[in-house]
């Protein structure tokens, strides 16, 4: 699989109404089997880029293309540096979050996460 990042920019709205550009026109290509590292000072957009690659947030401009991917194959995973559970969700709710983001229908999510049993069942 090849990952291509083309002209990706990400802008966030600040509380005071200003816009903060976390990424500006980032382009790169990562070949299948290649291992890369993203380095830089704190607050320079490294985590934002990783969140875009994982599909957790969309870019404001540009695109990410996963070439050579079979349909239904997970594209990316991310391991967070800090505690990343949603405290307002149940354990099962946290587990199915990734499937929800990918648009997997509720019945399929239940089948994948509970082995076909009702939530909370034995």
C-alpha positions as CSV (number, residue, x, y, z in Angstrom):
1,X,0.0,0.0,0.0
2,X,1.2,3.5,-0.8
3,X,0.0,6.6,1.1
4,X,0.1,9.9,-0.7
5,X,-0.6,13.2,1.1
6,X,-1.3,16.0,-1.4
7,X,-1.3,19.6,-0.4
8,X,-2.9,19.0,3.0
9,X,-3.7,22.0,5.2
10,X,-5.7,22.1,8.4
11,X,-7.2,25.2,10.0
12,X,-9.0,25.2,13.3
13,X,-11.3,27.9,14.7
14,X,-9.9,29.5,17.9
15,X,-12.3,30.4,20.8
16,X,-11.9,34.1,19.9
17,X,-13.0,33.5,16.3
18,X,-9.5,33.6,14.8
19,X,-8.3,30.8,12.6
20,X,-5.2,28.8,13.5
21,X,-3.5,27.0,10.7
22,X,-2.0,23.7,12.1
23,X,-0.8,22.4,8.8
24,X,0.0,24.3,5.5
25,X,0.3,22.6,2.2
26,X,1.9,19.3,3.4
27,X,2.8,16.8,0.7
28,X,4.5,13.4,1.0
29,X,4.4,9.9,-0.3
30,X,5.1,6.8,1.8
31,X,5.8,3.6,-0.1
32,X,4.5,0.2,1.0
33,X,6.8,-1.3,3.7
34,X,8.5,2.0,4.3
35,X,8.9,3.3,7.9
36,X,8.9,7.0,8.5
37,X,9.1,9.2,11.5
38,X,7.5,12.7,12.0
39,X,9.6,14.9,14.1
40,X,9.3,18.5,15.2
41,X,8.7,20.9,18.1
42,X,5.5,20.8,20.1
43,X,2.5,22.5,18.5
44,X,3.7,22.2,14.9
45,X,1.0,19.9,13.5
46,X,2.5,16.4,13.9
47,X,-0.5,15.0,15.8
48,X,-2.9,16.8,13.4
49,X,-1.3,15.1,10.4
50,X,-1.5,11.7,12.1
51,X,-5.2,12.3,13.0
52,X,-5.9,13.2,9.3
53,X,-4.0,10.1,8.1
54,X,-6.1,7.9,10.6
55,X,-9.3,9.5,9.3
56,X,-10.2,11.0,12.7
57,X,-10.4,14.5,11.3
58,X,-10.7,15.8,7.7
59,X,-8.2,18.1,6.1
60,X,-9.3,21.7,5.4
61,X,-7.6,21.5,2.0
62,X,-5.8,18.8,0.1
63,X,-6.3,15.0,0.2
64,X,-4.9,11.7,1.5
65,X,-4.9,8.8,-0.9
66,X,-4.3,5.2,0.1
67,X,-3.3,3.4,-3.1
68,X,-3.5,-0.4,-3.4
69,X,-6.0,-0.9,-0.6
70,X,-8.6,-3.6,-0.8
71,X,-12.1,-2.4,0.0
72,X,-12.9,-3.0,3.7
73,X,-9.3,-3.2,4.8
74,X,-8.5,-0.9,7.7
75,X,-6.4,2.0,6.4
76,X,-4.6,3.2,9.5
77,X,-4.5,2.8,13.2
78,X,-3.3,5.3,15.8
79,X,-2.1,4.8,19.4
80,X,-2.6,8.0,21.4
81,X,0.0,9.4,23.8
82,X,-2.5,10.1,26.5
83,X,-5.7,8.6,27.8
84,X,-8.1,8.5,24.9
85,X,-11.4,6.9,26.2
86,X,-14.6,8.8,26.0
87,X,-15.7,8.9,29.7
88,X,-19.4,9.4,28.7
89,X,-19.4,6.1,26.7
90,X,-19.6,2.5,27.9
91,X,-16.7,0.2,27.2
92,X,-18.6,-1.2,24.2
93,X,-19.3,2.4,23.1
94,X,-15.6,3.2,23.1
95,X,-14.8,-0.1,21.2
96,X,-17.4,0.6,18.4
97,X,-16.3,4.3,17.9
98,X,-13.9,3.5,15.1
99,X,-16.6,1.5,13.3
100,X,-19.1,4.4,13.7
101,X,-16.6,6.8,12.2
102,X,-16.2,4.5,9.2
103,X,-19.9,4.4,8.7
104,X,-20.4,0.8,9.6
105,X,-24.2,0.2,10.1
106,X,-25.3,-0.4,13.7
107,X,-26.3,-4.1,13.2
108,X,-22.9,-4.9,11.7
109,X,-21.2,-3.0,14.6
110,X,-23.1,-5.1,17.1
111,X,-22.1,-8.3,15.3
112,X,-18.4,-7.4,15.1
113,X,-18.1,-6.3,18.7
114,X,-20.3,-8.7,20.7
115,X,-19.8,-11.9,18.7
116,X,-23.5,-11.6,17.6
117,X,-24.7,-11.6,21.2
118,X,-26.8,-8.8,22.7
119,X,-24.8,-6.0,24.3
120,X,-24.0,-7.0,27.9
121,X,-24.9,-10.6,27.3
122,X,-22.8,-13.6,28.4
